[in-house]
Amino acid sequence: MERRNAWKTYTAEQKKALDALCESYKEYITNGKTERECTVISLGAAKAAGFVSLEEAVKKGGLKAGDRVYADNMGKSLMLAVIGKEPMEKGLNILGAHIDSPRLDIKQNPLYENTELAYLDTHYYGGIKKYQWVTIPLALHGVIAKKDGTVVNVNIGEKEGDPVFCVTDLLIHLAGEQMEKKAGKVVEGENLDVLMGSIPVDGEEKDAVAKGVMDILKETYGIEEEDFLSAEIEVVPAGKARDCGIDRSMIIGYGHDDRICAYTSLKAILDFEGTPERTAVCLLVDKEEIGSVGATGMESRFFENTVAEIMNLAGCYSELALRRCLRNSAMLSSDVSAAFDPAYESAFERKNTAYFGRGMVFNKFTGARGKSGSNDANAEYIAALRKVMDDADVAFQTAELGKVDIGGGGTIAYILANYGMNVIDSGIAVMNMHAPWEVASKADIYEAYKGYMAFLKDMK
């Protein structure tokens, strides 16, 4: 039952294709560090590949087999579809992933000064080990919406010569009491504030440093302090995704969870040639890290509404046809899995864990303890997927998220399963999951891309 290391199987031509894919992926996560940025990049690529908006499809008079269409949800989530030959009522082949990642979010009233140091107050987003976010170079990414309707894009800390930011930590010489605390309390959430500046403005008696920071922001972006009330600014690790390992076999970067699956899913539908038998869909959503809530999360009606719009443009919409379409669909809920780490072997069960280099991962179930909160995929569906992957010569493995009772996690899978469709969790194994810098195998990225292509083409 042990799966073979995919690196042992590659030809020179395949290694070249692998390298090209991974170089483009590094660029994607380097430039797409927020859900908004990922949506912009993905939309640009989709348009270049011939996808048109729902509004453009209306002007064209509808949709037919082979047409490519997209829907943008508030600039934070995205759905792409290639219309298939079969009636949509017979179901879709869906790749779904999320494009939000753990981070720090700037609060709405964030700027303050303490002992002539200026800070931005934050609230962490998603599940993080808070101590991992101190003393590392950080960047600010996001938007500031002004009352006049204009939206200002913010990106500080990524360009050569940009300043970076940090969350400070207590020096080891004075940290005796701190080091006695449990890991979850070593750094408190309210102490994850970003250090912004230290030069006081001349002639100011109170909060002179904070005013100096605000002067710079006003000069650079034309904003007032009150504009923070309608801002979405995310604090993320500064720097590029890079090769990891002397053999360059891995990638270290911010946001592998889950942009590594989002990118390979996106690339698969963009590279799809011809007309699929079943309509192919790529769904990139927001808010998974905090429960898939809100208008841009998977719990919203965005997906269902967009399918209805597409069916209407294809001339096959009815409420019953929509329900049948959703029920008859097949989905890969593409999210990362925990890669086996020999340094923490006690958290894993060797026979049922994911390993670097052994291909894309299928998780029959996730959840916690007794599979609580899980989508548990049907055996028949897994058998059909095994055939698709084997026929396409895709390296794959199966895994659970750690030992029973050790922990657990969830994805968007159960939400789509509510429609009655077949869904399974699949994706790529990652080390350092939810840390500022995560690590993944290039071979697994390549195999996932191949697997997603095969799924869109051949899943019946």
RAWO-V306238 format. One record per residue. N is the residue number from 0. SS is DSSP state (a for helix, b for strand, c for the rest). PHI is phi as a letter, one per 20 degrees, with the letter a starting at -180 (NA if undefined). NEAR is the number of other ideal C-beta (glycine too) atoms within 10 Angstrom. Layout:
N,SS,PHI,NEAR ; N,SS,PHI,NEAR
This chain:
0,c,NA,6 ; 1,c,f,9 ; 2,c,e,14 ; 3,c,f,12 ; 4,c,f,15 ; 5,a,f,25 ; 6,a,g,17 ; 7,a,f,9 ; 8,a,d,13 ; 9,c,f,15 ; 10,c,e,8 ; 11,a,g,6 ; 12,a,f,8 ; 13,a,f,14 ; 14,a,f,14 ; 15,a,f,11 ; 16,a,f,14 ; 17,a,g,20 ; 18,a,f,13 ; 19,a,f,11 ; 20,a,f,20 ; 21,a,f,23 ; 22,a,f,13 ; 23,a,f,12 ; 24,a,f,24 ; 25,a,g,19 ; 26,a,f,14 ; 27,a,f,24 ; 28,a,e,24 ; 29,a,f,16 ; 30,a,e,15 ; 31,c,d,22 ; 32,c,d,26 ; 33,c,c,23 ; 34,a,f,29 ; 35,a,f,22 ; 36,a,f,21 ; 37,a,f,28 ; 38,a,f,22 ; 39,a,f,17 ; 40,a,f,18 ; 41,a,f,27 ; 42,a,f,18 ; 43,a,f,10 ; 44,a,f,17 ; 45,a,f,22 ; 46,a,f,13 ; 47,a,f,9 ; 48,c,e,16 ; 49,c,n,12 ; 50,c,f,23 ; 51,b,c,17 ; 52,b,f,15 ; 53,a,g,18 ; 54,a,f,9 ; 55,a,f,11 ; 56,a,f,22 ; 57,a,f,14 ; 58,a,f,9 ; 59,a,f,13 ; 60,c,n,8 ; 61,c,p,12 ; 62,c,c,25 ; 63,c,c,13 ; 64,c,g,14 ; 65,c,n,13 ; 66,c,f,20 ; 67,b,c,20 ; 68,b,b,25 ; 69,b,c,21 ; 70,b,c,21 ; 71,b,d,18 ; 72,b,d,20 ; 73,c,l,14 ; 74,c,m,16 ; 75,c,c,23 ; 76,b,b,28 ; 77,b,b,28 ; 78,b,c,24 ; 79,b,d,25 ; 80,b,b,27 ; 81,b,d,26 ; 82,c,f,22 ; 83,c,e,22 ; 84,c,f,13 ; 85,c,f,16 ; 86,c,g,16 ; 87,a,f,25 ; 88,a,g,18 ; 89,a,e,15 ; 90,c,o,23 ; 91,b,d,25 ; 92,b,d,25 ; 93,b,d,29 ; 94,b,d,27 ; 95,b,c,28 ; 96,b,b,28 ; 97,b,d,28 ; 98,c,d,29 ; 99,c,e,29 ; 100,c,c,26 ; 101,c,g,23 ; 102,b,a,23 ; 103,b,d,26 ; 104,b,d,17 ; 105,b,f,22 ; 106,b,f,15 ; 107,b,f,12 ; 108,b,c,11 ; 109,b,e,19 ; 110,b,e,19 ; 111,b,b,14 ; 112,b,c,20 ; 113,b,b,11 ; 114,c,l,6 ; 115,c,l,13 ; 116,b,c,15 ; 117,b,d,23 ; 118,b,c,21 ; 119,b,d,21 ; 120,b,f,16 ; 121,b,c,24 ; 122,b,c,13 ; 123,b,f,15 ; 124,b,c,17 ; 125,c,n,17 ; 126,c,e,11 ; 127,c,c,18 ; 128,c,e,15 ; 129,a,f,18 ; 130,a,f,17 ; 131,a,f,17 ; 132,a,e,24 ; 133,c,e,16 ; 134,c,m,11 ; 135,c,d,16 ; 136,c,f,13 ; 137,b,c,24 ; 138,b,c,22 ; 139,b,d,23 ; 140,b,c,22 ; 141,b,q,21 ; 142,b,c,16 ; 143,b,c,21 ; 144,b,e,14 ; 145,c,e,16 ; 146,c,f,10 ; 147,c,e,5 ; 148,c,n,6 ; 149,c,f,10 ; 150,b,c,12 ; 151,b,d,16 ; 152,b,e,12 ; 153,b,d,19 ; 154,b,b,15 ; 155,b,c,20 ; 156,c,o,19 ; 157,c,d,17 ; 158,c,f,8 ; 159,c,g,4 ; 160,c,n,4 ; 161,c,f,12 ; 162,c,f,13 ; 163,c,d,15 ; 164,b,c,19 ; 165,b,b,15 ; 166,c,d,21 ; 167,c,e,14 ; 168,c,c,16 ; 169,c,f,15 ; 170,c,f,8 ; 171,a,g,9 ; 172,a,f,6 ; 173,a,d,8 ; 174,c,d,13 ; 175,c,g,9 ; 176,c,f,8 ; 177,a,f,15 ; 178,a,f,9 ; 179,a,e,9 ; 180,c,f,13 ; 181,c,f,6 ; 182,a,g,10 ; 183,a,f,11 ; 184,a,d,12 ; 185,a,g,18 ; 186,c,c,20 ; 187,c,e,10 ; 188,a,g,13 ; 189,a,f,9 ; 190,a,e,14 ; 191,c,e,20 ; 192,c,e,20 ; 193,b,e,21 ; 194,b,f,14 ; 195,b,d,23 ; 196,b,a,18 ; 197,c,b,13 ; 198,c,e,12 ; 199,c,f,17 ; 200,c,f,14 ; 201,c,f,7 ; 202,c,n,7 ; 203,c,d,12 ; 204,c,e,6 ; 205,c,c,7 ; 206,c,l,18 ; 207,a,f,16 ; 208,a,f,21 ; 209,a,f,24 ; 210,a,f,17 ; 211,a,f,20 ; 212,a,f,21 ; 213,a,f,20 ; 214,a,f,11 ; 215,a,f,14 ; 216,a,f,21 ; 217,a,f,13 ; 218,a,f,9 ; 219,a,f,11 ; 220,a,d,14 ; 221,c,m,12 ; 222,c,d,18 ; 223,c,d,13 ; 224,a,g,15 ; 225,a,f,10 ; 226,a,f,17 ; 227,a,f,19 ; 228,a,f,12 ; 229,a,d,13 ; 230,b,d,20 ; 231,b,c,18 ; 232,b,d,21 ; 233,b,d,23 ; 234,b,e,26 ; 235,b,c,22 ; 236,b,f,20 ; 237,c,e,22 ; 238,c,p,19 ; 239,c,e,13 ; 240,c,f,24 ; 241,b,c,13 ; 242,b,f,16 ; 243,b,c,18 ; 244,c,n,12 ; 245,c,f,6 ; 246,c,e,9 ; 247,c,l,12 ; 248,c,e,15 ; 249,b,c,20 ; 250,b,c,23 ; 251,b,d,19 ; 252,b,a,25 ; 253,c,e,23 ; 254,c,n,28 ; 255,a,g,30 ; 256,a,e,27 ; 257,a,c,28 ; 258,a,f,29 ; 259,a,f,28 ; 260,a,e,31 ; 261,a,f,30 ; 262,a,f,30 ; 263,a,f,28 ; 264,a,f,30 ; 265,a,g,27 ; 266,a,f,22 ; 267,a,f,23 ; 268,a,f,24 ; 269,a,f,18 ; 270,c,e,13 ; 271,c,f,19 ; 272,c,d,8 ; 273,c,n,8 ; 274,c,d,15 ; 275,c,f,24 ; 276,c,f,16 ; 277,c,d,25 ; 278,b,g,30 ; 279,b,e,26 ; 280,b,c,25 ; 281,b,c,29 ; 282,b,d,29 ; 283,b,d,29 ; 284,b,c,28 ; 285,b,d,29 ; 286,c,m,24 ; 287,a,f,27 ; 288,a,f,20 ; 289,a,c,14 ; 290,c,o,12 ; 291,c,m,21 ; 292,c,e,13 ; 293,c,n,15 ; 294,c,f,14 ; 295,c,d,23 ; 296,b,e,23 ; 297,c,f,25 ; 298,c,f,18 ; 299,c,f,20 ; 300,c,e,9 ; 301,a,g,23 ; 302,a,f,24 ; 303,a,f,14 ; 304,a,f,14 ; 305,a,f,22 ; 306,a,g,25 ; 307,a,f,18 ; 308,a,f,18 ; 309,a,f,25 ; 310,a,f,20 ; 311,a,f,16 ; 312,a,f,20 ; 313,c,e,21 ; 314,c,m,9 ; 315,c,c,15 ; 316,c,e,18 ; 317,c,b,12 ; 318,a,f,8 ; 319,a,f,9 ; 320,a,f,15 ; 321,a,f,20 ; 322,a,f,14 ; 323,a,f,17 ; 324,a,g,25 ; 325,a,f,22 ; 326,a,f,13 ; 327,c,e,19 ; 328,c,f,24 ; 329,b,c,21 ; 330,b,c,29 ; 331,b,d,29 ; 332,b,e,30 ; 333,b,e,34 ; 334,c,b,27 ; 335,c,f,27 ; 336,b,d,29 ; 337,b,e,22 ; 338,b,f,25 ; 339,c,f,19 ; 340,c,c,15 ; 341,a,g,6 ; 342,a,f,6 ; 343,a,c,11 ; 344,a,g,11 ; 345,a,f,7 ; 346,a,e,15 ; 347,c,d,22 ; 348,c,d,14 ; 349,a,g,10 ; 350,a,f,10 ; 351,a,c,17 ; 352,c,c,23 ; 353,b,e,28 ; 354,c,c,19 ; 355,c,g,22 ; 356,c,n,21 ; 357,c,d,24 ; 358,c,n,27 ; 359,b,f,30 ; 360,b,d,28 ; 361,b,d,22 ; 362,b,d,27 ; 363,c,g,19 ; 364,c,b,16 ; 365,c,d,23 ; 366,b,m,21 ; 367,b,c,17 ; 368,c,l,12 ; 369,c,e,9 ; 370,c,m,15 ; 371,b,g,10 ; 372,c,m,14 ; 373,c,d,23 ; 374,c,e,25 ; 375,c,d,16 ; 376,c,f,22 ; 377,c,f,13 ; 378,a,g,8 ; 379,a,f,9 ; 380,a,f,17 ; 381,a,f,14 ; 382,a,f,9 ; 383,a,f,16 ; 384,a,f,23 ; 385,a,g,13 ; 386,a,f,12 ; 387,a,g,18 ; 388,a,f,22 ; 389,a,f,11 ; 390,a,f,10 ; 391,c,e,14 ; 392,c,l,10 ; 393,c,e,22 ; 394,c,f,24 ; 395,b,b,22 ; 396,b,b,23 ; 397,b,d,19 ; 398,c,b,24 ; 399,c,d,22 ; 400,c,e,26 ; 401,c,n,21 ; 402,c,f,14 ; 403,c,g,13 ; 404,c,m,9 ; 405,c,f,14 ; 406,c,a,12 ; 407,b,q,19 ; 408,b,a,20 ; 409,c,c,21 ; 410,c,c,31 ; 411,c,e,27 ; 412,a,g,26 ; 413,a,f,19 ; 414,a,f,21 ; 415,a,f,24 ; 416,a,f,19 ; 417,c,f,11 ; 418,c,f,18 ; 419,c,n,13 ; 420,c,e,18 ; 421,b,f,22 ; 422,b,c,27 ; 423,b,b,23 ; 424,b,f,30 ; 425,b,b,29 ; 426,b,r,30 ; 427,c,c,30 ; 428,b,f,28 ; 429,b,c,26 ; 430,b,e,21 ; 431,c,m,17 ; 432,c,g,21 ; 433,c,m,18 ; 434,c,e,18 ; 435,c,g,22 ; 436,c,c,18 ; 437,b,d,25 ; 438,b,c,20 ; 439,b,b,28 ; 440,b,e,28 ; 441,a,f,27 ; 442,a,f,27 ; 443,a,f,31 ; 444,a,f,24 ; 445,a,f,27 ; 446,a,f,27 ; 447,a,f,31 ; 448,a,g,25 ; 449,a,f,25 ; 450,a,f,29 ; 451,a,f,30 ; 452,a,f,22 ; 453,a,f,19 ; 454,a,f,25 ; 455,a,f,27 ; 456,a,e,18 ; 457,a,d,17 ; 458,c,f,24 ; 459,c,d,12
